[in-house]
């Protein structure tokens, strides 16, 4: 099958018990022609350094990216060494993708909330270490370090990515990163605005605006899956995002905050014992579907494989460089990527 380097997927999506599933997923994805395999780190059996090493070892051409890991859960020298190792292991196919993380989890770990200044300072440290520099008496937003050094012979060009939601992170991606991954359930207008924000920030920083890749993260759930699975990966997944950071998602999309309050006040939603995409029953998900505005659920590719492929192509028309077909596995996406490559 002809490759589609502009398409990506998330391996080990959702709750995972057996990380070995990843091995078959990435092998199949490479055969199908996906350009990038993304991994979202969770502190269970989805530890990023181990899994990206496995991903790099069983693939030959597909890029391997974290989207995302946290900058403050490893020492900077450890992260820089991991990224350099992956860069050489994969022949330059690795992207170190960073994100802010979940504030409640970081707080539980005894870590402060992640700021834009911390991320920018950390990216600067990574670039210096990959150039073989010795960093002495660093005292900045990312921390105080008497001496950081990897190898003075290093001259590595490791790709750095950011997962971005708000304007500050988008601007940081434009001036300091190589790639940015947007969030799922962004409206078309939001995607276009985010692309413009990244390109403008890059230009203002004296960079080539086209040099920063922007990826849309687009829920892609074909009707070859059973109805309950489709509901859980669309309605329930969006409901979970609204549970976790509803104010930010609604504000970013310029959605009606009153509709968010109705969602929160709904007795079924309020009665859930956890995240909707994990604990909600089918009846509860169908009820939630009636609570959410229809326009909110339209930012996804659903229907036949051909319709999903058409909607994925439409994302590229918004100005992004790549589309992550989120919420489905490579095996489930095989008919979609087949239709996409065939021009569907």
Backbone torsions as a table, in degrees:
resi	resn	phi	psi	omega
1	UNK	NA	137.4	177.5
2	UNK	-63.9	139.5	-176.8
3	UNK	-75.2	159.8	176.3
4	UNK	-132.2	81.7	-174.6
5	UNK	-62.2	-17.4	-179.5
6	UNK	-84.3	1.7	179.6
7	UNK	-109.8	143.4	177.4
8	UNK	-137.2	175.2	177.0
9	UNK	-152.3	163.3	173.6
10	UNK	-99.7	124.4	174.9
11	UNK	-85.0	152.6	-179.4
12	UNK	53.7	50.7	-178.6
13	UNK	-66.2	142.1	174.1
14	UNK	71.8	-152.9	-179.0
15	UNK	-72.5	132.6	-173.8
16	UNK	-129.6	136.0	174.3
17	UNK	-111.1	-31.8	-176.5
18	UNK	-122.1	100.5	-177.0
19	UNK	-67.7	-13.9	179.7
20	UNK	-65.4	-17.3	175.8
21	UNK	-55.9	-32.9	-179.7
22	UNK	-54.1	-38.4	-174.0
23	UNK	-60.3	-47.2	178.9
24	UNK	-71.1	-34.2	-180.0
25	UNK	-61.5	-48.7	-175.1
26	UNK	-73.2	-33.1	175.7
27	UNK	-61.7	-47.6	179.5
28	UNK	-63.4	-43.8	-178.6
29	UNK	-59.0	-40.6	178.9
30	UNK	-65.2	-40.6	178.2
31	UNK	-64.0	-35.2	-179.8
32	UNK	-74.0	-18.7	176.4
33	UNK	106.5	8.6	176.1
34	UNK	-60.6	144.2	-178.5
35	UNK	-87.6	-31.5	-175.7
36	UNK	-143.4	136.8	171.2
37	UNK	-104.8	123.2	-179.3
38	UNK	-103.6	146.5	177.7
39	UNK	-129.0	127.1	174.5
40	UNK	-101.1	119.0	-174.3
41	UNK	-73.2	136.5	168.4
42	UNK	-130.6	146.0	-176.5
43	UNK	-87.7	68.9	176.6
44	UNK	-142.7	-101.2	173.0
45	UNK	-115.7	30.7	177.0
46	UNK	-125.2	45.8	177.4
47	UNK	-73.1	128.4	-164.4
48	UNK	-70.3	-39.7	-175.8
49	UNK	-64.1	-43.0	178.9
50	UNK	-63.4	-47.6	-172.3
51	UNK	-73.7	-37.4	177.7
52	UNK	-66.1	-33.7	174.9
53	UNK	-61.1	-43.5	177.6
54	UNK	-64.6	-40.6	179.2
55	UNK	-61.7	-43.1	179.7
56	UNK	-67.0	-32.5	-175.9
57	UNK	-74.0	-29.6	-174.9
58	UNK	-103.0	7.3	176.5
59	UNK	-124.0	162.9	-178.1
60	UNK	-122.7	-31.5	-173.6
61	UNK	-125.3	-26.7	-174.8
62	UNK	-73.7	138.8	176.9
63	UNK	-72.5	151.9	-179.5
64	UNK	-121.5	124.6	-174.9
65	UNK	-138.3	139.8	166.8
66	UNK	-88.2	136.1	176.2
67	UNK	-154.5	72.1	15.4
68	UNK	-147.0	172.4	166.2
69	UNK	-118.3	169.1	-179.1
70	UNK	-98.7	146.1	-178.8
71	UNK	-78.5	-20.8	-170.3
72	UNK	-107.3	13.2	176.0
73	UNK	-101.2	-1.1	172.9
74	UNK	-135.5	154.0	174.0
75	UNK	-65.3	143.6	-178.9
76	UNK	-54.8	-37.9	179.5
77	UNK	-66.3	-34.9	178.3
78	UNK	-67.1	-46.0	179.7
79	UNK	-63.7	-43.0	180.0
80	UNK	-63.2	-39.6	179.2
81	UNK	-69.8	-40.7	176.0
82	UNK	-58.6	-47.9	-177.4
83	UNK	-65.1	-39.4	178.5
84	UNK	-65.3	-43.0	178.1
85	UNK	-59.5	-46.1	179.4
86	UNK	-65.2	-37.7	179.2
87	UNK	-59.6	-45.1	-179.4
88	UNK	-78.0	-36.8	178.1
89	UNK	-59.2	-39.0	-174.7
90	UNK	-97.5	1.9	-176.7
91	UNK	66.4	37.4	176.9
92	UNK	87.5	16.6	-176.3
93	UNK	-94.5	4.7	-173.1
94	UNK	-98.1	140.1	172.3
95	UNK	-121.7	123.5	173.2
96	UNK	-85.5	100.4	-179.5
97	UNK	-97.3	125.2	-176.9
98	UNK	-109.3	155.7	176.2
99	UNK	-149.8	170.5	-178.1
100	UNK	-75.8	-26.5	-178.1
101	UNK	80.6	179.2	-180.0
102	UNK	-92.6	120.8	-175.6
103	UNK	-56.2	-43.4	179.7
104	UNK	-61.4	-37.7	179.1
105	UNK	-67.5	-44.8	178.2
106	UNK	-61.5	-39.1	178.7
107	UNK	-63.0	-40.8	179.1
108	UNK	-64.5	-30.8	177.7
109	UNK	-79.1	-5.5	-176.3
110	UNK	80.5	22.1	-179.4
111	UNK	-107.4	143.5	179.9
112	UNK	-73.7	161.2	174.8
113	UNK	-58.5	144.5	-178.0
114	UNK	-80.6	132.0	179.8
115	UNK	-109.5	161.9	175.8
116	UNK	-61.0	-39.4	179.8
117	UNK	-62.7	-39.3	178.0
118	UNK	-62.6	-46.7	-179.1
119	UNK	-61.6	-42.6	-178.8
120	UNK	-66.7	-41.6	178.4
121	UNK	-64.0	-41.9	-179.2
122	UNK	-64.9	-43.3	177.8
123	UNK	-59.3	-40.7	177.4
124	UNK	-61.2	-40.5	177.6
125	UNK	-62.9	-43.5	179.7
126	UNK	-59.9	-46.2	-178.6
127	UNK	-59.9	-41.9	-177.9
128	UNK	-67.3	-43.1	-179.7
129	UNK	-65.8	-37.6	179.4
130	UNK	-70.4	-20.0	175.2
131	UNK	-86.6	1.2	179.1
132	UNK	87.4	10.4	-178.8
133	UNK	-74.6	155.7	168.3
134	UNK	-103.6	120.8	-178.2
135	UNK	-96.8	118.5	-175.3
136	UNK	-114.2	133.0	175.2
137	UNK	52.6	48.4	177.0
138	UNK	-74.8	131.1	177.1
139	UNK	-140.0	93.5	-176.4
140	UNK	-143.3	-174.6	-178.0
141	UNK	-56.1	-30.6	-178.9
142	UNK	-80.1	-9.2	177.3
143	UNK	134.9	174.8	178.8
144	UNK	-107.4	126.6	-177.0
145	UNK	-138.4	116.4	-179.0
146	UNK	-61.2	-41.1	-176.7
147	UNK	-157.5	122.2	176.9
148	UNK	-121.8	131.3	179.5
149	UNK	-160.9	139.9	172.8
150	UNK	-106.1	-74.4	-177.0
151	UNK	-153.5	123.2	-177.0
152	UNK	-64.6	-13.6	178.7
153	UNK	-87.2	-6.1	-176.5
154	UNK	-66.8	141.6	169.7
155	UNK	-150.2	69.2	-170.4
156	UNK	-99.8	138.0	177.7
157	UNK	-109.1	74.7	-177.6
158	UNK	-84.6	134.4	180.0
159	UNK	-75.4	135.5	177.2
160	UNK	-116.2	133.3	176.9
161	UNK	-121.2	163.6	175.2
162	UNK	-135.5	138.8	166.7
163	UNK	-88.6	130.3	-169.6
164	UNK	-129.8	142.0	177.8
165	UNK	-123.8	-62.8	-173.9
166	UNK	-90.7	172.7	-175.5
167	UNK	-62.7	-34.0	-178.0
168	UNK	-66.4	-42.1	-179.9
169	UNK	-71.9	-36.9	176.6
170	UNK	-61.1	-43.2	179.3
171	UNK	-65.8	-39.2	177.3
172	UNK	-62.0	-42.9	178.3
173	UNK	-59.0	-41.0	-179.0
174	UNK	-65.2	-36.5	-175.1
175	UNK	-94.7	-16.1	-171.7
176	UNK	-134.9	-16.6	-175.2
177	UNK	-106.5	175.0	178.5
178	UNK	-108.0	-17.0	-176.0
179	UNK	-152.8	149.0	175.7
180	UNK	-135.8	136.7	177.3
181	UNK	-110.9	120.5	178.4
182	UNK	-80.1	172.9	-177.3
183	UNK	-91.7	158.5	175.5
184	UNK	-69.3	154.6	-179.7
185	UNK	60.8	43.4	166.3
186	UNK	-92.8	134.7	175.7
187	UNK	-67.8	164.0	178.6
188	UNK	-58.0	-41.0	-179.1
189	UNK	-65.2	-37.7	178.8
190	UNK	-66.7	-42.4	178.3
191	UNK	-59.2	-46.4	-179.6
192	UNK	-62.8	-41.0	179.3
193	UNK	-65.5	-39.6	179.0
194	UNK	-65.1	-42.8	177.8
195	UNK	-59.4	-45.2	179.9
196	UNK	-62.6	-39.7	-179.9
197	UNK	-63.2	-43.3	-179.8
198	UNK	-65.7	-46.9	-178.1
199	UNK	-63.4	-41.2	-179.5
200	UNK	-64.4	-43.9	179.9
201	UNK	-63.9	-38.3	178.3
202	UNK	-63.7	-44.2	-179.5
203	UNK	-64.0	-41.6	179.5
204	UNK	-65.2	-25.5	178.3
205	UNK	-88.3	4.8	179.4
206	UNK	78.9	19.9	-179.6
207	UNK	-103.3	163.5	173.4
208	UNK	-73.7	115.1	-177.0
209	UNK	-56.9	-30.6	-178.6
210	UNK	-77.3	-9.2	-176.7
211	UNK	-77.9	-15.9	179.0
212	UNK	-97.7	113.1	179.9
213	UNK	-75.8	134.0	176.6
214	UNK	-113.2	124.3	-180.0
215	UNK	-110.6	129.2	169.6
216	UNK	-82.6	134.7	173.8
217	UNK	-102.1	107.5	-163.6
218	UNK	-123.6	113.1	177.8
219	UNK	-56.7	123.0	-177.0
220	UNK	-129.2	105.3	-170.9
221	UNK	-132.0	91.5	-175.0
222	UNK	-72.2	159.8	-177.2
223	UNK	-79.1	6.5	169.8
224	UNK	-72.8	-15.5	175.0
225	UNK	-85.4	154.1	179.7
226	UNK	-68.2	159.3	-171.3
227	UNK	-62.1	-41.1	-178.6
228	UNK	-64.4	-40.4	176.6
229	UNK	-61.8	-42.4	179.3
230	UNK	-62.3	-42.5	179.2
231	UNK	-63.5	-41.0	-177.6
232	UNK	-67.9	-33.8	-176.1
233	UNK	-90.1	-6.8	177.4
234	UNK	-115.3	-74.9	-177.3
235	UNK	-60.2	-50.8	-176.6
236	UNK	-68.5	-34.6	178.7
237	UNK	-66.8	-44.4	176.7
238	UNK	-62.2	-40.8	178.3
239	UNK	-60.3	-38.2	178.3
240	UNK	-64.1	-43.9	177.0
241	UNK	-59.1	-39.2	179.9
242	UNK	-68.9	-32.3	175.3
243	UNK	-66.6	-39.8	-172.7
244	UNK	-80.2	-50.9	-178.0
245	UNK	-145.4	55.4	-177.6
246	UNK	-59.8	-42.1	-177.7
247	UNK	-60.4	-43.2	-178.6
248	UNK	-67.3	-43.9	-179.4
249	UNK	-64.6	-42.4	179.7
250	UNK	-66.9	-43.1	178.9
251	UNK	-64.2	-42.2	-178.9
252	UNK	-62.7	-40.2	-178.5
253	UNK	-86.9	-1.7	-175.7
254	UNK	56.9	38.4	175.4
255	UNK	-82.2	168.7	-177.5
256	UNK	-76.7	115.4	179.6
257	UNK	-63.8	-24.0	177.7
258	UNK	-65.3	-34.8	177.7
259	UNK	-67.1	-35.8	175.9
260	UNK	-64.9	-40.4	179.3
261	UNK	-66.0	-37.9	176.6
262	UNK	-62.7	-40.1	176.7
263	UNK	-60.3	-48.1	-178.0
264	UNK	-65.8	-34.0	-177.5
265	UNK	-81.6	-13.4	-178.3
266	UNK	-60.5	133.2	-175.7
267	UNK	-63.7	-31.9	178.0
268	UNK	-67.8	-46.5	178.7
269	UNK	-62.3	-47.7	-178.6
270	UNK	-63.2	-25.5	-177.3
271	UNK	-88.0	-3.9	-180.0
272	UNK	-66.9	139.2	-177.5
273	UNK	-87.8	-0.5	-179.9
274	UNK	-171.1	-157.6	-179.2
275	UNK	-68.8	138.9	-172.3
276	UNK	-58.8	-40.2	-175.4
277	UNK	-74.2	-5.5	177.7
278	UNK	-107.8	-45.3	-169.4
279	UNK	-104.6	-19.3	-174.4
280	UNK	-69.3	140.3	174.2
281	UNK	-79.4	169.8	179.0
282	UNK	-61.1	-42.6	179.7
283	UNK	-61.0	-41.3	179.7
284	UNK	-66.2	-39.3	178.6
285	UNK	-65.6	-41.2	178.0
286	UNK	-63.3	-36.0	176.0
287	UNK	-65.3	-44.8	-179.6
288	UNK	-61.2	-35.1	178.2
289	UNK	-58.2	-32.9	178.2
290	UNK	-79.0	-16.5	179.7
291	UNK	-86.4	-36.9	-177.0
292	UNK	-76.2	138.4	174.8
293	UNK	-60.5	139.7	-177.3
294	UNK	-58.9	-36.5	-178.8
295	UNK	-62.0	-28.1	-178.9
296	UNK	-70.9	-31.6	-175.6
297	UNK	-90.6	-3.5	-176.5
298	UNK	-79.4	-13.3	-177.3
299	UNK	-81.6	59.0	-178.5
300	UNK	-158.0	157.0	175.7
301	UNK	-97.9	115.2	178.5
302	UNK	-133.1	171.5	-179.9
303	UNK	100.5	-154.1	-178.2
304	UNK	-67.8	166.9	176.9
305	UNK	-58.8	-39.4	-179.9
306	UNK	-66.6	-41.0	178.8
307	UNK	-66.9	-41.7	177.0
308	UNK	-60.4	-43.4	179.6
309	UNK	-63.0	-39.5	179.3
310	UNK	-63.3	-41.2	-177.7
311	UNK	-72.7	-32.4	174.4
312	UNK	-64.0	-44.7	176.8
313	UNK	-59.7	-36.4	-179.7
314	UNK	-64.5	-29.9	175.6
315	UNK	-62.0	-40.0	179.0
316	UNK	-63.8	-30.4	178.3
317	UNK	-67.8	-15.4	179.0
318	UNK	-81.5	-6.2	176.1
319	UNK	110.3	-1.5	178.6
320	UNK	-76.6	161.3	179.5
321	UNK	-93.4	-22.5	-178.5
322	UNK	-153.6	161.4	-179.9
323	UNK	-129.3	122.3	172.4
324	UNK	-88.3	117.1	178.0
325	UNK	-83.0	93.5	-169.7
326	UNK	-86.5	159.5	171.1
327	UNK	80.9	1.2	178.2
328	UNK	-138.7	156.1	179.8
329	UNK	-85.9	164.1	176.2
330	UNK	-55.8	-40.1	179.1
331	UNK	-62.7	-40.5	179.3
332	UNK	-70.9	-27.1	-178.2
333	UNK	-90.6	-2.2	-176.6
334	UNK	-55.2	-45.9	178.2
335	UNK	-66.3	-29.4	-179.4
336	UNK	-70.8	-47.2	-178.6
337	UNK	-69.0	-30.2	174.6
338	UNK	-62.2	-45.2	178.0
339	UNK	-66.8	-36.2	179.5
340	UNK	-63.3	-50.0	-178.3
341	UNK	-64.6	-32.9	179.4
342	UNK	-77.6	-3.2	178.6
343	UNK	94.0	16.3	-178.7
344	UNK	-73.8	NA	NA
